Amino acid sequence: MADYANSSPERPRILIVEDEVNIREFCRLLLRRYYDVVAVEDGLAAIELLSTQTFDLVLTDLQMPNLDGIALVQHLRAHHLETDAVVMTAHATVETAREALKLGALDYIAKPVDAEQLQKTVRTALELRRVRREKERLSDLVLMYQFSQVITASLDVQEQSAHLREFVGRRFAPSNIGLSLIDADGDTLVVLIGSEPGQSLPLSERDEQSLRAAHYQVIECPATSPDRLIEVVLRSRDHAIGFLNLTRNSEQPSFDAADRHLIEIFASQIAAALDNARLYRALKDQYEQMIAALAGAIEARDAYTYGHSRQVSRYAVRLAQELDLSPAEIERIHYAGLLHDIGKIGIRDDILLKPGPLSPEELIQMRRHPQIGVRILEQISGLRDILPIIAAHHEHFDGTGYPYGLKGAEIPFEARILAVADTFEALTADRAYRSAMSPEAVLQIIQDGRGTHWDPQVVDAFLRLMRRERLWEQSPRLRQVIQPPLSVESIPS
């Protein structure tokens, strides 16, 4: 029979499992002065009790009817990792002790049970438990600090999701993680972690019940018992922005109160970081739309150059990747490629759209467009770091370019990349004064200008990239009309 007397949440709780009444009562009476003690007669009764109550320590005999101590210790290790075990055995041999420890027991006591030895073993076990839990608490604090540092260092939602998967997996060891986020417009739920990342679902309502239902509609989550499921609504600025769920399978231990408390703390950091990244992405999208609109302003004046800037940006970005530039440098090249010709807004139509060669005076005016572009864009603080690229995209490696006659390393490396991409795109597309050249002919021109017009390192990378990937074949605006080959010196400005 079980003894449920003297329950107190402040004191450690001990479960005694022993089929011999005298030993069971001896242990119960000896320990109840300092601990909350419950005693049952076999392993089956212990498992039933453990399903509804928690204990700090189980003191169990090895030889019992119905379910022995070995099976009980195995059950504890599989389903109640927070509960320690000490076994009692009438066969106090070294081999018996080793077997008990292999099963996951913390210690063993030899029968007949000695009162002093029993109290000492229990005190030691509970102290080890206290120290272990304190180490775990400190470990959780360190993990939380590391997680906070990592997740707030990025404003990329996908990168943050990867960090979340890593840290949550390390601490909680779930068999399944599901994470969804409401987009910046507030009308679509997007899967970040799940069976199909990127999958989305329109939201009709944003209350917690609707959010939960939508989350499980797009997240493939295996059925599990409530004790192996954690669900958290992610909130930022008092608004629900997403949903997180963790599950464990039947072979894993249940989530305990400490797990659930810690995930709530995780969730608050996750929500704040994801919300910041989401808003940053929305602002960046608006920023890129503004840049695209600026780029379109010049292209709208000339049907022949429509799409030129986007294509130059595409070539320049791939070339920058080929040269292993950093993400920040690649982003600058992307924006500079879109805006490199914005200064042509300041060039008169009779010069810009002239169907033939430019006169010397007209050529001087045309060559002012990099400086005009800089003056236009310098009013936008977010674009100031691309101004040197735009200013120098017509400089030549040998110093014969314009507008400043920069030479070699004086030319920003990003501008050297942009210059090659701009030349290839311009010569392989129709213009008012000529038809498109073949890509092979243009690649030869760039090869001939290696070390004079263009940086040799950039030229080599561009030729390697283009011959491997033939990027021009993916260009919808390219019309490959074969023209007589040009020399490097005859390349239009």
Salt bridges, closest charged atoms under 4 A:
ASP3 OD2 - ARG28 NH1 2.33
GLU18 OE1 - LYS111 NZ 2.91
GLU25 OE1 - ARG28 NH2 2.88
ASP36 OD1 - ARG11 NH2 3.39
ASP56 OD1 - ARG129 NH2 2.93
ASP61 OD2 - LYS111 NZ 3.12
GLU82 OE1 - ARG133 NH1 2.98
ASP84 OD2 - ARG132 NH1 3.14
GLU95 OE2 - ARG98 NH1 3.27
GLU127 OE2 - ARG130 NH2 2.72
GLU134 OE2 - ARG137 NH2 2.87
GLU136 OE2 - ARG132 NE 3.78
ASP140 OD1 - ARG171 NE 2.64
GLU159 OE2 - HIS163 NE2 3.73
GLU166 OE2 - ARG170 NH2 3.19
GLU208 OE2 - ARG235 NH2 2.36
ASP227 OD2 - ARG228 NH1 3.23
GLU231 OE2 - ARG212 NH2 2.81
ASP259 OD1 - ARG171 NH1 3.10
ASP259 OD2 - ARG248 NH1 3.71
ASP275 OD2 - ARG237 NH2 2.61
ASP275 OD1 - ARG278 NH2 2.62
ASP285 OD1 - ARG281 NH2 2.80
GLU288 OE2 - ARG281 NH2 3.86
GLU299 OE1 - ARG310 NH2 3.83
GLU322 OE2 - ARG464 NE 3.00
GLU322 OE1 - ARG468 NH2 2.71
GLU331 OE2 - LYS284 NZ 2.26
ASP341 OD2 - HIS308 NE2 3.50
ASP341 OD2 - HIS340 NE2 3.20
ASP341 OD2 - LYS344 NZ 3.55
ASP341 OD1 - HIS369 NE2 3.37
ASP341 OD1 - HIS393 NE2 3.72
ASP349 OD1 - ARG301 NH2 1.98
ASP350 OD1 - ARG348 NE 2.94
GLU362 OE1 - LYS354 NZ 2.67
GLU414 OE2 - ARG332 NH2 3.01
ASP422 OD1 - HIS308 NE2 3.00
ASP422 OD1 - HIS340 NE2 3.28
GLU425 OE1 - HIS308 ND1 2.43
GLU425 OE2 - ARG477 NH1 2.28
ASP430 OD2 - ARG479 NH2 2.72
GLU440 OE2 - ARG470 NH2 3.76
ASP455 OD2 - ARG416 NH1 2.67
ASP460 OD1 - ARG450 NE 2.80
GLU469 OE2 - ARG318 NH2 2.41
GLU469 OE2 - ARG468 NH2 3.14
GLU473 OE2 - ARG470 NE 2.59
